[in-house]
Amino acid sequence: MSKPIDPPAGHGRRGVLKAALGAAAGSGTLGGFPTIWAQNIRDVVLQHAGPPVTAIGLIADQATKDLGFTVRMQASENADLLNRFLSQSSAIDVADVSITFMKYLVGRNVLQGIPRSKMQHWDVTIPLFTKGRYPDGRVASTEGVAPYGVLYLTDAEAKAFAPGETEWLTGVPSVTNADTLGIRPDLTGRPITSWADLLDPAFKGRAALQDQPAVGTIDVAMAVEARGGVKYGNKGNMTRAEIDRTMAIMMDIKRSGQFRSFWTTFDQSVNLMASGEVVIQSMWSPAVSAVRTRGIPCIFQPLKEGYRGWGYTLGMMKHLTGLKRDCAIEYANWYGSGFQGAVIARQGYYSTQPENVRKFLTSAEWDYWYDGKPAAEVLPDPFGKPSIRPGEVRDGGSFEQRMGNIAVWNSVMDEDRYLTRKWNEFITS
């Protein structure tokens, strides 16, 4: 097995800190500040919060090594993470913020605006995030919470979204993927090609949903629309009438015994699939990889109706000022420079700066994870454990094929409170 390529030279303390120190020292405008900065940077500690699939310790370790200040990871499941953002943001410095969370956080004095001019890798960030378009000019789906719609702020105060591009960002684009259903191809008994298969009575008692109101409801809406008879105006932003109709359908399906489980954590989804209790379900790409590392067949199945897209940005908490804020900006630039993207690539996620990631992957890894080619050799997961066998092809093909077929984005609907109440009634019924 080939080893990951070492980071290119020059990825140490660079960018904002290096430029600022050099410029300030040369101009003399800041007096003794650069010297104090150089002495104190090693005492800076950034607390980075995120979900377990992105808040990975080895990323923090490499950042600490490269940047000269300390980065510490705090991993929490998404529901807990949102609560922490809203009630304990002073204990966090930077965070992997789901694009859906922006609907809760902007205007709540949690985040600060990030100056786009200080982002070193902006020009290589995918236009799907920065412009709402694909590289070929096609306009991307706006169903749900599309990244472009929550990326820009009216000003530095981070009080309101801007309707178009501005110089202030809610967060720095970082991680994205196109989700679909996970399946056990050895147990389904036939090919799976449509979201409608999630509701097929053939899988009665062997299907599962993620226990998250918007995600679970959207997955069912994709299936309901795919099997015909219902057409939504916007599956990612349903009206009350559409929510009521969808929940009524879901209740009938639940009463029939279709759903084996409603999972809330990554490990639950892995165990349901690995045990064979479930053969088709809402799933995350790293969970599919985790099942495979146990030697069990599992596929992140491409479906003809398209994918449910999602994304994260690296957000900065409102309390950051001075040296610590400058370190956070430097960390954001490091975060998009490639190493972090290579780590998450090995569990099936994409960086929003893919060309930077190429430098940190072997050619075999790049060909498999991004180009959709058969694996030329055994490929590792983020922790070096063999994950992909020679000859395997990534489910869904290349980056362009997967991310170029987003049907709907993860969402916080306008009727979110109503949806959550109805979802809780559904789960407890």
C-alpha positions, 0 to 999 in steps of 0.5 A: 500500500502506498503512503499518503504524500507528505505535505509540501514544503512551506505549509508551516506558519505561513499566510496571514501570520507570516505576512502580517508579521513581515509587513508590520515589522517592515513598516514599523507601524505597530511598534513592539506588537510583532515581537510580542506576537511572535513570542505569544503565538505558541500560547494560543489555543483554538478550540475547534468544535464539529461533528465526529466525522469532521472533528478528527484529532489527526487534523488538529495535530497536523495544524498544531505542527504546521502553524505553531499554535495549538488546535484542539478538537471537540466532537459532538453529534449535530443536535448537541453541536447546535445547542452548544453554538447557541448556549456555549459559543464562548467555549468554542473558537472555530467550528464546522458549521452545517449550512443548515445551522446558519439559519439558526445562528446568523443574527443571534450574536454567535458568529462573526463575519469573515473577510473574504479578502483574507481567504487565500484559497477563495479562487479555487473554491468550487462555484457550487458554493461561491456562485450557486453554479456548476463549473459548466454554468448550470444553475444548481438546485435551490431546493432546501438550504443551498450553500450560496444562499447562506454564505454571504453577509450584509456586513461584518456584524453577521446580522443578516444574509446578503442576497448575493456576493459580498465581502463578508462570509458567514463561514469559509466553505470546507466540506461537502458531499452528496448523500443517498441511501445505503444498501446491503447489495448482498441482502436486497435481492435485486438492484436498487435504482430509485429513492422509491425503493426505500418504501418498497414493501419488499423491505418491510421491517428492514428499512431505516431513517435518520431521526432528524426531522428535516433529513428524514422527512426529505428522504421520505419526500424523495421516495414518495415523489419518486414512486409517483402521486405526489409532487412538491413545490420545494421538498426542502421547504415544504408548506404546512399542507405538504408537511401534513400530507407527508406525515400522513403518508409516513404514519401509514408506512410506519404502521405497516412495519416498514421501518426497523429503526430511526437512528440518531448516531453514526455508530447506530447506522453502522451497526444496523447495516453491519448486522443485516437488521437493515438492508436499506436506509438513510446513511452517511458516506463514512458509515458506509466505509465503516461497514466495508472495513468490517468486510461486509458489502455495503454501497452508497447507492446512486439513485436516478432522481439525484442526491441530497446535498449538504455542506459545512463551512468553518465558522468563527465565533463572535468573541474572537478578537486580536491575536486569537482572531488572526490565528483563527483566520490563519487556521481557516487558510490552512484548513483549505490548503489540502491536508484536512481535505485529504483526511476527509477524502479517505472517508468519502467526503469532498473538500470545497477546494479539491485541487489543493487536496490533490497535493496530499493524496497519492495518484491512486487515491485521487483517481478513486475518490475524485475521478471515479476510477477503479482503485489501483491498489489497496487504499487506506481510511483516514487512520491508515486502515485498509479500506478500499480493495484494488479494482473497487470503484467509488459509488456514484462515480466522479466528483463531477458526477455526484456533486453535479446531480443534487436534487435537494439540499439538507434544510431548515424549513420556514415551517421548521417548528411545525415540522419538528412537532409533527416529526416528534409525534411521528417518532413517538406514535 
